[in-house]
C-alpha cells in the first residue's frame, strides 16, 4: 500500500506511513462503546417521572401528581388515530390530573380552566361524594390511569364542558384501553379480558367521534391542539375504526382536496383512503 502521507517527513512528521485515514481515536471508541451499553440498559419507567406541583382551581388545595419528564422520553411512532408511542413509558397514563381533596380532575391541558359556576357544580356533585384512594405504586398502572381519566370525564360532564374536551378525554381513555390490552397480550391472558378491552375501546372511540363531530361545526380551531385538517383526518380514522366507512371516506376526501392541509396529514389521509378501498392492510 502506498504511503499517501509521503513528503510530510520534511515538515517534521515521522512514521506517518502507518496512519489509517479512517482510524477512530481511542476516546471516540470509548464513547461509542458507552453509547451501546446505555442502549442495552433496560429503561425504568420510574426514572422518567417526576412529581409536579399543582394548585386545585376548585378547592385551592396544593398537591403533587406524577408527570413524565418530556426531555427524557423519545417518540418512536404513532398509531393511525394519532395515538403517540414513546420508548419506555406510555405517557398517556399521566395525562389526567386528580385533586386528592375535592375530586376535581381534568386532562392536563384543561386542568386550570374552571369558572366559578363550574367549580360550584363540582363541589356539589363531585366533592360531596368523593373518597380519595391513592395509587399503590410509584408508577401508574393502566387501571390507575383509567380511573383518573374516568374522573376527568365525569368532571367534564358535571361542569358542562365543551364537546371537544369530552371527546378528547374519551379518545385518551380508548388509547389507554389499547395500551392495557397490548401489555396484557405480552404475557398470559384470558381471551375474555382482551375482548372486553376491545369492546370498551370501540365504545370510547365512538363517543370520541360523536363529540368531535359535534364540536367541529361549533367550536374554534385549534381544537385539542389540532387544526381543522388534522381533525378531519382524525374523524375519518375514528369513523373507520367504528365501522362508519362512508363517513370516513367523506372526511378523507375533504382533507385530500384542502389546499392548506399539511403534507403530513395529506399523506396520512391518502394511506387511509387506500385502506378504505382495500388496497392496504
Secondary structure as GFF3:
##gff-version 3
##sequence-region A 1 281
A	DSSP	three_ten_helix	8	11	.	.	.	ID=ss1
A	DSSP	alpha_helix	26	40	.	.	.	ID=ss2
A	DSSP	three_ten_helix	45	48	.	.	.	ID=ss3
A	DSSP	beta_strand	49	55	.	.	.	ID=ss4
A	DSSP	beta_strand	62	68	.	.	.	ID=ss5
A	DSSP	three_ten_helix	70	72	.	.	.	ID=ss6
A	DSSP	beta_strand	75	78	.	.	.	ID=ss7
A	DSSP	beta_strand	84	86	.	.	.	ID=ss8
A	DSSP	three_ten_helix	91	94	.	.	.	ID=ss9
A	DSSP	beta_strand	96	98	.	.	.	ID=ss10
A	DSSP	beta_strand	105	107	.	.	.	ID=ss11
A	DSSP	alpha_helix	116	122	.	.	.	ID=ss12
A	DSSP	pi_helix	123	127	.	.	.	ID=ss13
A	DSSP	alpha_helix	142	158	.	.	.	ID=ss14
A	DSSP	alpha_helix	163	184	.	.	.	ID=ss15
A	DSSP	alpha_helix	191	216	.	.	.	ID=ss16
A	DSSP	alpha_helix	228	241	.	.	.	ID=ss17
A	DSSP	alpha_helix	245	257	.	.	.	ID=ss18
A	DSSP	alpha_helix	263	276	.	.	.	ID=ss19
###
